[in-house]
Amino acid sequence: MRPDRLTRRQLNRATLARQLLLERSDLSVTAAVENVVGLQSQAPLAHYVGLWSRLADFDPIDAGAALESGDLVRTHAMRATVHLFTRRDALGIRAVMQPMLAARFASSPFPKLLPNVDLDAVCREARSIATERPVSRVELGRRLAELFPDAPEEPLAYAVTYLEPMAQVPPRGVWGKRAPVRWQTYRGWLGADANTSATIDQIVLRYLAAFGPATVTDIRTWSGLSGLREVVDRLATNLRIFADESGRELLDLPDAPRPAADVPAPVRFLPEYDNVLLSHDDRTRIIPDRRPVPLPPGDGARVGTVLVDGEFRATWQLVPTEHGAELQVDAAGFSGPEISQIDEEGLRLLGFLKPGLPGEVRVVNGWGAPGLE
């Protein structure tokens, strides 16, 4: 029997529904973060914009407090990038991702700068240093170099942040606060070590629940993991098989939401590096024209992307003015109703980012931020 085919637009609506972007959800912050299997948080405030676009009554102060309490954790995981997780996922998912992170380190330039260095011994010493209190990467490298005097500081510090489960601790990443990056071991910050509470099978199923229907290559792109065909074959009896417009096999959970292609998708403002943009090998379900995703330097709440009819079709940036702020949106070529929706949602975003300050949304044409292909 030939599998049912799903159009690009059907895939778009399925992904938006699962990423809480078709309508704002009443989930709690922690439930939402688990629902989407973590949020990209390389830029320390990016997840606040992402959550604001997904939740009906989002309070960034409460989300920041969850980070300070350890209920939410920022740590390296998928693709060796920093994500925001719940405590439970930080402990379990990091353990599954650890072999991938070790492989990423092995393929980086750093091992060549550490010939004949016992990395297990480096990690043991780093655990002693960074369990007691948080340290910057510079401080960590300096203290490790005192113990391993023939090794350069920076590669030593990077080795640890790849090979040892570490959290980026508050106040970094807390709404309304600014702080440099400091690292602490899971044992020091969370009082527990990364564990095997999650399995690769569970993570694949959760990916499909949050981003499916998807190909094996999509799962690999999102996670950075290898050996996934064997996992999918093992799970096959619990999956439903579709095909995309090119005939490629798509995997999904049988009862996962797959809205109709004509379900309306409201305008959504996202941070520059949101999950929905980068979690598939074939990004055309969200980015049909293959435009680059902007990744400018900054805190994650200054520049971002705009979904119009469910697709990444514009960018936004927050610009301070003499008396308030202006949200500039590169929105050339849109219809009058689309511009009205952009303006309405943009004003809401301004109210979130700069509450109490006067501001306006201004449509511009021709500026853009550096992109990540």
C-alpha positions in Angstrom: 0.0 0.0 0.0 1.4 3.4 -1.0 1.6 5.8 2.0 -0.6 8.9 2.0 1.1 12.0 0.7 1.3 15.2 2.6 1.8 18.6 0.9 4.3 21.1 2.1 1.5 23.2 3.4 0.1 20.3 5.4 3.5 19.7 6.9 3.7 23.4 7.7 0.4 23.4 9.7 1.3 20.1 11.5 4.6 21.6 12.7 3.1 24.9 13.7 0.4 23.1 15.7 2.9 21.0 17.6 5.2 24.0 18.2 2.3 25.9 19.7 2.3 28.5 16.9 -1.1 28.1 15.4 -2.7 29.3 18.6 -1.3 30.4 21.9 -1.4 27.6 24.6 -2.5 27.7 28.2 0.3 25.4 29.2 2.7 26.3 32.0 6.2 27.4 31.0 7.7 24.2 32.1 5.1 22.1 30.3 5.5 24.1 27.1 9.3 23.7 27.2 8.9 20.0 27.6 6.2 19.9 24.9 8.6 21.4 22.3 11.6 19.3 23.6 13.6 22.3 24.7 14.0 25.8 23.2 17.1 27.1 21.4 18.8 29.4 23.9 22.2 30.2 22.5 21.3 33.9 22.8 20.4 34.2 26.4 17.0 35.9 26.0 15.8 34.2 22.8 13.6 31.7 24.6 11.5 34.5 26.2 10.4 35.8 22.8 9.8 32.2 21.7 7.7 31.5 24.7 5.8 34.8 24.5 4.7 33.8 20.9 3.6 30.4 22.2 1.8 31.0 25.5 -1.4 32.9 26.2 -0.4 34.3 29.6 3.4 34.3 29.6 5.2 36.0 32.4 8.9 36.4 31.8 9.6 37.1 35.5 8.1 33.7 36.4 10.2 32.0 33.6 13.3 33.8 35.0 12.5 32.6 38.5 12.3 29.0 37.2 15.7 29.4 35.7 17.1 30.7 39.0 15.5 27.8 40.9 16.8 25.1 38.6 13.4 24.1 37.3 14.6 25.3 33.9 18.2 24.8 32.8 20.3 26.2 30.0 22.8 23.6 28.8 24.5 22.1 25.7 22.5 19.4 24.0 21.2 19.0 20.5 23.7 19.9 17.8 26.1 20.9 20.6 24.1 24.2 21.0 22.7 25.7 24.2 19.0 24.8 24.8 16.6 25.7 27.6 15.2 22.5 29.2 13.2 21.5 32.2 15.4 20.0 34.9 14.2 16.5 34.1 15.1 16.9 30.4 18.4 18.6 31.2 19.4 15.5 33.2 18.1 12.9 30.8 18.5 14.3 27.3 22.1 15.5 28.0 23.0 11.9 28.9 21.7 10.7 25.5 23.5 13.5 23.7 26.8 13.1 25.5 28.4 10.7 22.9 27.5 13.1 20.1 29.0 16.0 22.0 32.2 14.0 22.6 32.3 13.2 18.8 31.8 16.9 18.0 34.7 17.8 20.3 36.9 15.1 18.7 36.2 16.6 15.2 36.9 20.2 16.4 40.3 21.9 16.3 40.8 21.6 20.0 42.1 18.0 20.4 45.0 18.8 18.1 46.0 21.5 20.6 45.9 19.0 23.5 48.3 16.2 22.4 49.1 13.7 25.1 46.7 15.4 27.6 44.6 13.0 29.7 41.2 14.4 29.1 39.6 12.2 31.7 41.9 13.7 34.3 41.1 17.2 32.9 37.4 16.5 33.5 38.0 15.2 37.0 39.8 18.4 37.9 37.2 20.5 36.3 34.4 18.8 38.3 36.3 19.7 41.4 36.6 23.3 40.3 33.2 23.9 38.9 31.1 21.9 41.4 32.1 24.2 44.2 31.0 27.3 42.4 30.3 28.7 38.9 33.2 29.8 36.8 33.7 31.5 33.5 35.3 29.6 30.7 38.4 31.9 31.0 38.7 31.2 34.7 38.2 27.5 34.2 40.9 27.4 31.5 43.3 29.4 33.6 42.9 27.1 36.6 43.2 23.9 34.5 46.4 25.2 32.9 47.9 25.5 36.3 47.3 21.8 36.7 48.2 20.9 33.1 51.0 23.4 32.4 51.9 22.1 29.0 48.3 22.6 27.7 46.8 25.9 26.5 44.0 27.4 28.5 41.2 27.8 25.9 41.2 24.2 24.5 41.2 22.9 28.1 38.1 24.9 28.9 36.3 24.0 25.7 37.1 20.3 26.3 35.3 20.4 29.6 32.2 22.1 28.3 31.9 19.5 25.6 32.8 16.4 27.7 31.3 17.3 31.1 27.6 18.1 31.7 27.6 21.8 32.7 24.9 24.4 33.0 25.1 28.0 32.1 23.9 29.4 35.5 21.8 32.5 36.3 21.7 35.4 36.4 22.8 34.7 32.7 19.6 34.2 30.8 17.3 35.7 33.4 14.8 38.4 32.1 15.7 41.8 33.3 19.3 40.8 34.3 22.6 40.9 32.6 25.6 38.7 33.4 28.5 37.1 31.7 28.5 33.3 31.0 29.4 31.2 33.9 29.4 27.4 34.1 28.8 25.0 36.9 28.6 21.2 36.9 25.2 19.5 37.1 26.2 18.2 40.5 27.0 21.7 41.7 24.0 23.5 40.2 21.3 20.8 40.2 22.5 18.5 42.9 22.4 15.6 40.5 24.4 14.1 37.6 23.1 13.5 34.0 21.3 10.2 34.1 19.7 7.6 31.8 16.1 8.6 32.5 15.7 9.2 28.8 16.5 6.8 25.9 17.2 7.5 22.3 13.9 5.8 21.4 12.0 8.2 23.6 13.8 11.2 22.2 13.0 10.2 18.7 9.3 9.8 19.6 9.3 13.1 21.3 10.9 14.8 18.3 8.1 13.5 16.1 5.5 14.7 18.5 7.1 18.2 18.5 8.3 18.5 14.9 6.7 15.7 12.8 5.9 14.4 10.3 9.6 14.1 9.5 12.3 12.1 7.8 15.1 10.2 9.4 17.4 12.9 8.1 15.3 15.6 9.7 15.7 13.8 13.1 19.5 13.6 12.6 19.7 17.3 11.7 17.8 18.3 14.8 19.6 16.1 17.2 23.1 15.7 15.7 22.8 11.9 16.5 23.7 9.1 14.2 22.4 5.5 13.9 18.9 6.7 13.8 17.7 4.3 11.0 18.1 1.4 13.4 16.1 3.3 16.0 13.3 4.1 13.6 13.2 0.5 12.4 12.8 -0.6 16.0 10.0 1.8 16.5 8.3 1.2 13.1 5.3 -0.7 14.5 4.4 2.3 16.6 4.7 4.8 13.7 2.6 5.9 10.8 4.3 6.4 7.5 3.5 9.2 5.0 5.3 10.6 2.0 6.1 14.2 1.1 5.5 15.8 -2.3 8.9 14.3 -3.5 8.0 10.9 -2.4 10.4 10.8 0.6 9.3 8.7 3.6 7.9 10.7 6.5 7.5 9.3 10.0 4.9 10.3 12.5 3.0 9.3 15.6 -0.4 7.8 14.6 -2.5 10.2 16.7 -0.4 13.4 16.4 -2.2 16.5 15.2 -2.2 17.1 11.4 -4.4 20.1 10.7 -5.9 20.8 7.3 -3.8 22.8 4.9 -6.3 25.7 5.0 -6.3 26.2 8.7 -5.4 29.9 9.3 -1.9 30.6 10.7 -1.6 33.9 12.5 1.4 36.2 12.2 4.0 35.2 14.8 7.2 37.1 15.8 10.0 34.7 16.8 13.6 35.1 18.0 16.2 35.0 15.3 17.1 31.3 16.0 13.9 29.7 16.9 13.4 25.9 16.9 10.8 25.9 14.2 13.3 27.3 11.7 16.2 24.9 12.1 14.9 21.6 13.2 14.5 19.9 9.8 17.0 19.0 7.1 14.4 20.1 4.6 13.3 23.5 5.9 10.9 24.3 3.0 7.8 23.5 5.2 8.7 26.8 7.0 11.2 28.5 4.7 10.0 27.8 1.1 12.4 30.2 -0.5 15.4 28.9 1.5 16.3 32.3 2.8 19.0 32.3 5.5 18.0 32.4 9.1 19.5 35.5 10.8 21.9 34.9 13.7 23.2 38.4 14.6 25.2 39.0 17.8 23.0 40.1 20.7 20.9 38.9 23.6 18.1 37.2 21.6 15.4 39.9 22.2 16.5 42.5 19.7 16.3 40.9 16.2 14.1 38.1 15.0 12.0 36.6 12.3 8.3 36.9 11.3 6.0 34.1 10.3 3.3 35.2 7.9 0.8 32.5 6.9 3.0 30.1 8.7 6.2 30.9 6.7 9.3 32.8 7.5 8.8 35.8 5.2 10.1 38.8 7.2 12.6 40.0 9.8 12.2 42.4 12.7 14.5 44.5 14.8 14.0 46.6 17.9 15.3 50.1 17.5 15.5 52.6 20.5 14.1 56.0 19.9 14.4 59.3 21.8 11.2 58.6 23.8 10.6 54.9 23.5 11.2 52.2 20.9 10.3 51.3 17.3 9.8 47.8 15.9 11.1 47.8 12.3 9.8 45.0 10.1 11.1 44.2 6.7 7.8 43.3 5.1 8.0 44.2 1.5 5.5 42.7 -0.9 2.7 41.9 1.6 -1.0 42.7 1.2 -2.9 45.2 3.2 -4.5 42.7 5.5 -1.1 41.0 6.1 0.5 44.4 7.0 -2.4 45.0 9.4 -1.8 41.6 11.1 2.0 42.4 11.3 1.3 45.8 12.8 -1.2 44.4 15.4 1.1 41.6 16.5 4.2 43.8 16.4 2.5 46.2 18.8 1.9 43.3 21.2 5.6 42.4 20.9 6.6 46.0 21.6 4.4 45.9 24.7 6.2 42.8 25.9 9.7 43.9 25.2 9.3 47.5 26.3 6.3 47.7 28.6 5.1 51.1 29.5 7.1 52.9 26.8 5.6 54.6 23.7 6.4 52.7 20.5 5.3 52.0 17.0 5.7 49.4 14.3 7.3 50.7 11.1 7.4 48.6 7.9 10.7 49.1 6.1 12.4 47.5 3.1 15.9 46.6 2.3 17.7 46.0 5.7 18.7 42.6 6.9 20.8 40.8 9.5 23.6 38.4 8.8 22.3 35.0 8.1 23.1 31.3 8.9 22.6 29.1 5.9 
